[in-house]
Amino acid sequence: MNTKSPQQSVDELAEALDHFGATALAIKAERDALKALNAELLDALADALPFVEDCERAPEYKPGVVKKHIKHIRSVIEKASPISEAQRHMEEGP
């Protein structure tokens, strides 16, 4: 048999909802911070790519090493760019 009063149940529910709301806000803040960091890292990779490409012809690097890094950077930029565009579209709405 439940010995709680209706008010106790309402108070417990309100407390749980407050906790859930605070948790949701914290998760949203973390997600927003990660999205901003993702955009910043993507910009940094795009800025660095021409300098890395210049190193491809440098004799002090082993053949293929710089090319491998260029391919990786381009791949990351390509993968992240559609996600960023989709996120912007979702945030702007129809």
PyMOL commands that set and color helices and strands:
alter all, ss='L'
color gray80, all
select helices_A, chain A and resi 6-55+65-92
alter helices_A, ss='H'
color red, helices_A
deselect
rebuild
show_as cartoon
